[in-house]
Amino acid sequence: MVELPTEGEPVRVIEGDALESLRHLPSESVACCVTSPPYWGGLRDYGQPGQLGLERRPEDYVSALSVVFGEVRRVLEPGGSLWLNVGDVYAASGKGGGGSAGGRTSWATVRDRKGFRMPPDGYKMKDLTLVAFQLADRLRRDGWYLRQTVVWEKPSAAEPARLDRPSVSHEYVYLFAKSEDYATRGPGERWWNSSVWRIPPDLSADHPATMPLELARRCVAASSSPGGVVLDPFGGSGTTGVAAVAADRRAVLLELNPEYAAIARRRVAEAMGMGAGSLLRALPQPSLFGEGE
Ligand SMILES: C[S@@+](CC[C@H](N)C(=O)[O-])C[C@H]1O[C@@H](n2cnc3c(N)ncnc32)[C@H](O)[C@@H]1O
């Protein structure tokens, strides 16, 4: 059994496969899960055997994640919530095509190398797969309560201009609850009044798909209380852990890639050194995002 974080060690970063690690976490021990899994379609190669996202068919990706999130549901407290950030992906990279998630690596190159130049069975060349909604619907059918689809609007479209369709400038953040009577509550901030969140992407160099701290902060604030445990099974560079520390929560982060796990430990240690107040002051303020609420 994995030991939960303590007051003395509020964040635990556990290296290894998410599903395997989750199986060692106690049931009903976590207040909420805030996470961004690897996206389908070989958009990014995290360079690790066992990494998710390289399944040939969207349906296989959805099935693999449904098992992982089944374990997440077990470890959540009865009133627990899951905030799931994921983007949609086109069926094939085609010639010079790309994905939808934004970033500095060449999607087409990674996708071509991983065999995603041609669409999987059942999809055509230019199809948007709706893999994000396929996943959301599967989790709903697994027993999760799907409570909201938040559109995360990225003020500057990360995707280059396209000739035959508007550029993608958003991703989704699905809010799921473990039970009908769940504990997520509005924290008294303006963004709660909208299902469109305008937050600039984090383009720092630590990780190719870093979640903005402000996005994680909102989810943590709404779905946990001080001292509660926040989980990220795809911890990456540790943004969820930093948001948890800043809000006086504890966190468990799981990550397959040892280099990212090391970055997560460093970022969390820095955040703890800064103290919650100065960390949050260092965050871009929502009003500067032109939130317009
Ligand atoms: C989208 S990134 C998460 C980024 C993170 N939210 C952040 O802000 O840095 C997905 C992460 O999942 C990790 N990953 C991929 N397959 C995994 C697996 N089977 N178990 C655990 N982690 C995995 C990747 O290494 C990558 O760091």
Ligand as a Chemical Component Dictionary entry (heavy atoms), coordinates in Angstrom:
data_LIG
# 
_chem_comp.id                   LIG 
_chem_comp.type                 NON-POLYMER 
_chem_comp.pdbx_formal_charge   0 
_chem_comp.three_letter_code    LIG 
# 
loop_
_chem_comp_atom.comp_id 
_chem_comp_atom.atom_id 
_chem_comp_atom.alt_atom_id 
_chem_comp_atom.type_symbol 
_chem_comp_atom.charge 
_chem_comp_atom.model_Cartn_x 
_chem_comp_atom.model_Cartn_y 
_chem_comp_atom.model_Cartn_z 
_chem_comp_atom.pdbx_ordinal 
LIG C1  C1  C 0  -0.395 15.741 -20.679 1  
LIG S1  S1  S 1  0.961  15.233 -19.726 2  
LIG C2  C2  C 0  0.600  15.868 -18.116 3  
LIG C3  C3  C 0  1.147  17.249 -17.913 4  
LIG C4  C4  C 0  0.924  17.790 -16.505 5  
LIG N1  N1  N 0  -0.489 18.097 -16.263 6  
LIG C5  C5  C 0  1.770  19.039 -16.294 7  
LIG O1  O1  O 0  1.209  20.124 -16.055 8  
LIG O2  O2  O -1 2.989  18.949 -16.429 9  
LIG C6  C6  C 0  0.707  13.510 -19.545 10 
LIG C7  C7  C 0  1.771  12.793 -18.725 11 
LIG O3  O3  O 0  1.396  11.419 -18.592 12 
LIG C8  C8  C 0  2.581  10.635 -18.539 13 
LIG N2  N2  N 0  2.210  9.242  -18.830 14 
LIG C9  C9  C 0  2.003  8.645  -20.033 15 
LIG N3  N3  N 0  1.634  7.366  -19.865 16 
LIG C10 C10 C 0  1.618  7.145  -18.530 17 
LIG C11 C11 C 0  1.320  6.007  -17.722 18 
LIG N4  N4  N 0  0.974  4.841  -18.271 19 
LIG N5  N5  N 0  1.394  6.133  -16.372 20 
LIG C12 C12 C 0  1.744  7.327  -15.802 21 
LIG N6  N6  N 0  2.055  8.432  -16.514 22 
LIG C13 C13 C 0  1.979  8.346  -17.856 23 
LIG C14 C14 C 0  3.496  11.297 -19.557 24 
LIG O4  O4  O 0  4.860  10.988 -19.301 25 
LIG C15 C15 C 0  3.162  12.779 -19.362 26 
LIG O5  O5  O 0  4.079  13.389 -18.478 27 
# 
loop_
_chem_comp_bond.comp_id 
_chem_comp_bond.atom_id_1 
_chem_comp_bond.atom_id_2 
_chem_comp_bond.value_order 
_chem_comp_bond.pdbx_ordinal 
LIG C1  S1  SING 1  
LIG S1  C2  SING 2  
LIG S1  C6  SING 3  
LIG C2  C3  SING 4  
LIG C3  C4  SING 5  
LIG C4  N1  SING 6  
LIG C4  C5  SING 7  
LIG C5  O1  DOUB 8  
LIG C5  O2  SING 9  
LIG C6  C7  SING 10 
LIG C7  O3  SING 11 
LIG C7  C15 SING 12 
LIG O3  C8  SING 13 
LIG C8  N2  SING 14 
LIG C8  C14 SING 15 
LIG N2  C9  SING 16 
LIG N2  C13 SING 17 
LIG C9  N3  DOUB 18 
LIG N3  C10 SING 19 
LIG C10 C11 SING 20 
LIG C10 C13 DOUB 21 
LIG C11 N4  SING 22 
LIG C11 N5  DOUB 23 
LIG N5  C12 SING 24 
LIG C12 N6  DOUB 25 
LIG N6  C13 SING 26 
LIG C14 O4  SING 27 
LIG C14 C15 SING 28 
LIG C15 O5  SING 29 
# 
